[in-house]
Amino acid sequence: MSKQKVGIIFGGKSSEHEVSLQSAKNIIEAIDRSIYDVVLIGIDKMGKWHLFEESSYLLHADDPQLIRLNTPKAPITLTFGDDGGQLLHAETGETLETIDVAFPIVHGTSGEDGSLQGTFRLANLPFVGPDVLGSAICMDKDIAKRLLNLANINVAKGLTFHRIEKDQISFTEVSQELGTTLFIKPANQGSSVGVSKATSKESFDQAIAEAFKFDHKLIVEEAIDGREIECSVLGNEEPIVSLPGEILPQTEFYSYESKYIDDDGADLQVPAKLSDELVEKIQQICLKAYQTLECEGLARVDVFLTENDEVYVNEINTLPGFTKISMYPKLWEVSGLSYSELITRLIELAIERYERDQLLESSVVSE
């Protein structure tokens, strides 16, 4: 039986570019080569797509913990509407590769906000991860929280502000409603990019300015005093939930650096030390959140667990990190699914959804 060609897409015009490279490198090293051949597609920081060799990665000269892309083989574009998702040379139009399924690991904006997923749909390609709607909903923390609220799932109280309101955002007024310890977040970013903790007018104003560097909309949330618990969810119509894990930050909060750069920035307790009753409660809430926000394929659901055993959903990450210190694959490993098996299952889910969607009528007029 011939091997399927998996197009692994990484990089991106995003603040999480380097994280994506780390995730892709681990996937490339772990994918089952007896079943799959890989085609490496890197998106540079200008948003251009390129075909790469497997020896694509170099260390940053100024930071040996980060990597950057090497020289690409060719600039590429996708054909749209054809079966197989042909890759064309962007300048000559020459056919370069054909892929059977796309495995995007592009974090952040344009990667997990529905944009890339829409591109794969137009290219008639199966792809790993949630579809356009689920991706877009989960990327926008404001919209996601509104929907979770409607489903009676606990979330932190918060306020939403747009850039046009920037000069009207008052620490005094916000703190009267939400308390004096606040978290300020860009509405459409992941991996704690642009997230700040504020406890005074000065730090609040700085946090507002920082968040608006990354998005035109931000949310200000109350601080939830609780343990940081995460679950990995896997599946389409019948998803399953991993054992929970716990983040034990060694910094003030679980920042971008703690997640991806500093190996000592946080300890991961996998699995979390919880009673069987709490494990089941958290798993059920994570599953409900996953389904409420139209997720398929995979997602990591992050929650807070308070002293009174109340569970608050913090956010859902639809393309979580796959680096060596990432929680998503670690949780599946302790739940009985190895890294390589997880990659295989994600690709299978992508193809299952694609085949399911092919059964739908695309026209009301018979030819």
Helices and strands as residue ranges (DSSP letters): E 4-11, H 17-30, E 36-43, E 49-52, E 57-59, E 67-69, E 74-78, E 86-89, E 95-98, E 101-104, H 115-122, H 132-139, H 141-150, E 158-162, G 163-168, H 171-178, E 182-186, E 196-198, H 201-211, E 217-222, E 227-235, E 240-241, E 245-249, H 256-256, I 257-261, E 266-269, H 276-292, E 297-305, E 311-317, H 327-334, H 339-358
